[in-house]
Amino acid sequence: MVKKIVVIDDEPEISEMVTDCLIEAGYASYFALNGPDGLALIKKEAPALVILDIGLPGMTGLEVLEELRRDSPQTLVLVLSGNKDTETVKKALAAGAAEYITKPINLETLLNQFVKDLIGPPR
């Protein structure tokens, strides 16, 4: 069975770019552009990994992370954000993020050093 990944980022070009990269690598990948839609997508798809931005409309990435921890504590979360504030990084990791990396990031690095390390190959 192909592993699923949900990308939640309010920048459509980033969401599409990351999702396309993951699909090319063999993962099933879906994206949402805000927190509420992202949570609905997570409930529908039950992904192995969520790639989450912190600055989201509707609800913050930290709020999404907190709700996700309550509803799906086994789902791994990789925060990919332009927010480099040390306090935000600490809060995200304390709330249960497996990793926190900052934008911009090379897609090959994202795939090979983070996604594959967290959930393994696509199958």
C-alpha positions as CSV (number, residue, x, y, z in Angstrom):
1,M,0.0,0.0,0.0
2,V,1.3,3.4,-0.9
3,K,2.0,5.8,2.0
4,K,-0.1,8.9,2.1
5,I,1.1,12.5,2.9
6,V,-1.0,15.6,3.4
7,V,0.5,19.0,2.8
8,I,-1.1,22.0,4.5
9,D,0.2,25.3,3.3
10,D,-1.6,28.5,2.3
11,E,0.7,29.2,-0.6
12,P,-0.8,27.3,-3.6
13,E,2.5,27.2,-5.5
14,I,4.3,25.6,-2.5
15,S,1.5,23.1,-1.8
16,E,1.4,22.1,-5.4
17,M,5.2,21.9,-5.8
18,V,5.7,19.8,-2.7
19,T,2.7,17.6,-3.5
20,D,4.0,17.0,-7.1
21,C,7.4,16.1,-5.8
22,L,6.0,13.6,-3.4
23,I,3.7,12.0,-6.1
24,E,6.7,11.8,-8.4
25,A,8.6,9.9,-5.7
26,G,5.8,7.4,-5.4
27,Y,3.8,8.7,-2.4
28,A,0.1,9.4,-2.5
29,S,0.0,13.1,-1.7
30,Y,-2.8,15.6,-1.2
31,F,-2.9,19.3,-0.1
32,A,-5.1,21.8,1.6
33,L,-4.7,25.6,1.7
34,N,-6.0,26.2,5.2
35,G,-6.2,24.6,8.6
36,P,-9.9,23.5,8.7
37,D,-9.6,21.9,5.2
38,G,-6.4,20.3,6.1
39,L,-7.9,18.6,9.2
40,A,-10.8,17.4,7.1
41,L,-8.4,16.0,4.6
42,I,-6.4,14.3,7.3
43,K,-9.6,12.6,8.7
44,K,-10.5,11.4,5.2
45,E,-7.1,10.1,4.1
46,A,-5.4,9.0,7.4
47,P,-1.9,9.9,6.2
48,A,1.4,8.6,7.5
49,L,2.8,12.1,7.5
50,V,1.5,15.7,7.5
51,I,3.7,18.5,6.2
52,L,2.4,21.6,7.9
53,D,2.9,25.4,7.6
54,I,2.6,27.5,10.7
55,G,1.0,30.6,9.2
56,L,-2.4,29.4,8.0
57,P,-5.7,31.1,7.5
58,G,-8.7,29.8,9.4
59,M,-6.6,28.5,12.2
60,T,-2.8,28.5,12.9
61,G,-0.6,25.6,12.2
62,L,0.0,25.2,15.9
63,E,-3.8,24.9,16.4
64,V,-3.9,22.3,13.6
65,L,-1.0,20.4,15.3
66,E,-2.7,20.5,18.7
67,E,-6.0,19.2,17.2
68,L,-4.2,16.5,15.2
69,R,-2.4,15.3,18.3
70,R,-5.7,14.8,20.1
71,D,-7.4,13.1,17.1
72,S,-4.6,11.2,15.4
73,P,-1.6,11.0,17.8
74,Q,0.2,8.4,15.6
75,T,0.4,10.7,12.6
76,L,3.8,12.2,12.1
77,V,4.0,15.9,11.5
78,L,6.8,17.8,9.7
79,V,6.5,21.5,10.1
80,L,7.8,23.4,7.0
81,S,7.5,27.1,7.7
82,G,9.0,30.5,6.8
83,N,8.7,31.3,10.5
84,K,12.2,31.1,12.1
85,D,11.2,32.4,15.5
86,T,12.8,30.3,18.2
87,E,9.7,30.4,20.4
88,T,7.5,29.1,17.6
89,V,9.9,26.3,16.8
90,K,9.9,25.3,20.5
91,K,6.1,25.4,20.7
92,A,5.7,23.3,17.6
93,L,8.2,20.6,18.8
94,A,6.6,20.7,22.3
95,A,3.2,20.2,20.7
96,G,4.4,17.1,18.9
97,A,6.0,18.0,15.6
98,A,8.6,15.4,14.6
99,E,10.7,18.0,12.8
100,Y,10.7,21.7,12.2
101,I,12.4,23.0,9.0
102,T,12.4,26.4,7.5
103,K,11.6,27.6,4.0
104,P,12.9,27.8,1.5
105,I,14.0,24.1,1.2
106,N,15.3,22.1,-1.6
107,L,12.7,19.5,-2.6
108,E,15.3,16.7,-2.9
109,T,16.5,17.5,0.6
110,L,12.9,17.5,1.9
111,L,12.2,14.2,0.3
112,N,15.5,12.4,1.1
113,Q,16.5,13.8,4.4
114,F,13.1,14.3,6.0
115,V,10.2,12.4,4.5
116,K,12.1,9.2,3.9
117,D,13.7,9.4,7.3
118,L,10.4,9.8,9.0
119,I,8.1,7.4,7.1
120,G,10.4,5.4,4.8
121,P,10.0,4.7,1.1
122,P,6.6,5.1,-0.5
123,R,5.6,1.4,-0.2
